[in-house]
């Protein structure tokens, strides 16, 4: 249980604003001590952060609070798209998003994605809802080629929403991350999702996207002096082509991610690590790479 000052510190929302949101909208639901002091929960913190995300997207405070209060409380991330133990809120959103994609219903898909980011923190929203839907479409492609159109529709629906999350203004002293996919890699949605997670953690991300020549990555590294370079590849061939170029990034740490890279690839580039976990864990991997760069570790 938290005092309101701690809620303010965690969220960056001023105490008077928090009290106003509690009084006007019922957004916070504190318990009270015997002495009459209010104590807040992690659920209150999650609600405040959800409102902040909607405000950044242009919602007014009243509408944002209503949307957040309609949503179930954020809970643990599901382990699979339909497996036992999957969180009910995420399961509902997955089902709704799949129906919208199946019907090529762009406005509904946009609304569901917005609701997903209102209910979950950004990393959990990506791992719990968005990526399971995309993986399900990708797995179905081999069984039904008609799914290709829906996969393209889903990708082009989600991409602008993720790109908007990269446009937040981090503090000027924020560490810098350069994100790119190799020249022969056309698929970058996983990389984009990873870049969004890094941005959500406070990194200033410069996103180059798919099919970036190695020499262009190196030139951008000289121009931007990133702390970390994040490289994503879905296919092994693209990863091998990139590694064969033996790129150098002006002393930056390097995170290699995606199915195209394997753990042993870390030894092929200075200051590189290979991230094999969830997208929601990318921020921790980027921090490790930055720490390795600062200490001179390989």
N, C-alpha and C positions, 0 to 999 in steps of 0.2 A: 504494500500500500504506500502511496506517494503523497507528499505534500504538493500543493499547487505550484510552488516554486520549482520543484523537481520536474513536474510536467512541463512547465515553461522552459526549463533548461534543455530538456530532451527534444522538444519540438521546435524551439525558437519562437514560439508564440507568446506575446506579452501576457502577464498575469491579468490585467484588466480585460484584455480580449477574451481570454479563457473564461473569465467570470461572466462576461456578456454572452458568450456562446452557451454557457450553462443556463443562464437565466432566461435568455430569449428562446432558445431552441431545444433545451434539454439534452444537449450533446454530451455533456459529462454527467455521470451519475455517481457522485461520491457517497461513501459511507461516512458515518460520524462517530467520533470518539465520545466517551462519556463526558468529556469536557466540551463537546460541541465543535471540535476541529474537523474539518473535512479531510478525508483521505481518499485518494484516487487510485485507480487500478491501471494495469497495462492495457486493458480494453479501452479506457479513456484515452490513453496515449495513442493507440491505434486509430481511434475515431478522429482525433485532432489531426493526425498525419493524413488520413484519408480526405478530410476536408481541405487541407492545404493543397493536396494534389489536384482536387477539383477546382479550387480557386486559381491555381496556376493555369488551368485549362480554360479559364474564362467564366466559370460559374460564379453566381453571387453567393454570399455566405448562407442566406436562408435556404436556397435551393440545394446547395451542397450539403448542408446539415440534414435536410429531409432525405436526400438520397442515401447518405451514410447511415442514418437511423433506420431506413428500410432494410438495409443489408444485414445478413447474419454477421456475428462477430468473426473476425479473422481467426482461423485455427490452423492446425498443422498442415503442411503441404502434403497432398496425396502422393502415393507411391506409384500409381499407374492410372491409365485412363479409365479402367473399369474394375480395378481389383478391389478386394475386400479392404476395409479400413479407409477407403477414400473419403475425404472430407465432403460433407453434403453440399456446402455452398459451392465448392469448386466443381463437383459433379454436375450440379444444376447449370452452372455457367458453361461448362464444356458441352453439355447436351444442347443448350440454347444456341451456342456459337456454331456447333456442327449443323443444326437445322438451318440457321441463317446462311451458312456457306453452301449447304446442299441446295438451297433455293436461290442462290446468287442474290441474296438480299443484303446489299451493302449498308443501307441505313440501319437496319437491325443489328448487323454485325458491329458497326461502329458503336451503337448504344451498349451492346454487350461488353465490348472491350472497355468502354468507359466505366461500366459497372464493375468490371473485374478489377481495374486499378483503384476504384473507390473502396472495394472490400478488402483488398490485400495490399501489402507493401509491394513495391515494384519488383524486387527479385522473386518473391513468392508468386505474384501474379503471372510472371513469365513461366516459371517452372510448373506451377500448379494447373494453369489453364491453357495458355497460348501454345506452348511447345507440345503438350500432349495432343492437342488438336492437329497441329502440323505433322507430328509423327504419325498419327493415325491415318491422315491423308496419304503420307508418303508410303506407309506400309501397304495401304490399299491399292496403290498404283499398279503393283505387279499383278494383282488379281483382277483389276478392272481399269483398263486404260482410260475410261471415261472420267475417272477421277482426276486426270491430269488438269482438265479445265478448272475443276474446283480447287485444286492445289494452287494453281496460278492465281485464281481469284482470291483465295485466302492470303497468299503471300502479299499481293498488291493491296489488300485491305489492311493488313497489319503493318506493313512497312511505314506508311506515313505516320501512323500513331506512334510507333517506336521512334521515328526520326524526330518527332516533336519533343519527346522526352530528352533528346540530346541537346535541345536548344535552351535549356536552363542556363542561367548565368552563375557559374561558380565564382567563388572569391578569387581575386586576382592572384593570390598566393597559392592557389590550389595546384597540386602536382599535375603533370601533363601526361596524357596517354594518347598515343598514336595508334589507330586501329585500321587494319587493312587485310584483304584477302589476296593470295598470290595471283599472278598474271593469268594462269590457266584455270582459276577457280571462279565459276560463275555464281555459285550459291553462297550468299553472305548473310542470310537472315539470322542464323545462329550467332554470327559475329556481331551483327547489329544489336541483337538482344544482349550479348555480353558487354558491348560498349555502353548500352543503357544502364546495366547494372553497375558498371564502373562510374558512370556519371552520377547515378543515384547515391553512390558512396562518397561523392564529393570531388571526383576527378574531373579535370578539364579535358574533354575528349575531342580529338580531331579525327573525324571519320572519313577514310578514303574509300572504303567499300570494296566491291568485287573487282577482279581483273586488274589489280594494281601491279605494274611491273616492279621488280625488286629495286631497280635503279631509282624509280620514283619514290619508293619508300625510303631509300637511303637519302635522297635529296631532301625529302620532307623532314627527315630526322635531323639533318644539318640545320634546316631553317627553323624548326620548332623546338629543338633541344628537349625532346620528351624524356620523362623519367622512365617510362615503360613503353615498349612497342608490343601491341597485341595483334597476333596474326592467327587467322582462322582458316581452316581448310576442311572441306567435307571429304574430298577424295585424296587417296594416298598419292596418286600421280602428281597432283598439284602441290602437295607438301614436299614431295621429293624434288620437283623442279625448283621450288623455292630454296630448299636446303642446299641443292647443288650449286646455287649462285653464291654461296658462302657470304651472305650479306653482313654488313657492319653498320651499327646504328649509334655511332658516336658515344659509346659507353652506356647506352640505355639498357635497362633490364628488358628481357624478352619473355613474353608468355605465348606459348604455342598451344592452340586449342582446336577442338573439332575432331571428328572421326579420322581425318587424314593423318594426324600426327600420333606417334606412338611414344611411350615413355623414354625409350633410348635416344630419341631425337634431341633430348636436352643436352647431350654431350657433343652435339655437332655445331652448336653456336655458343659463343661466349655469353655468360650471364643469362642463359635461357632456362626456363622451366616448362614442363608440359602439364597443362591442366586437363585432367580427365574426369573431374567431378561435374556436379550440376552447374547450370549457368548461374544460379543464384550464389554460387561460391566463387565466382570469378573475381569479385572485389578482393577477397582474401588472397587469391593467387597473384593479382596485380601488386598488392602490398608486399608480398614475399619477394617478387621480382625486383621491386623498387628497393627493398631492404638489401637484397643481394648486390644490387648495383652500388649502393652507398658504401657497403663494406668491401666491395671488390670481389665478392664471391662469384664463382662460375656456375 
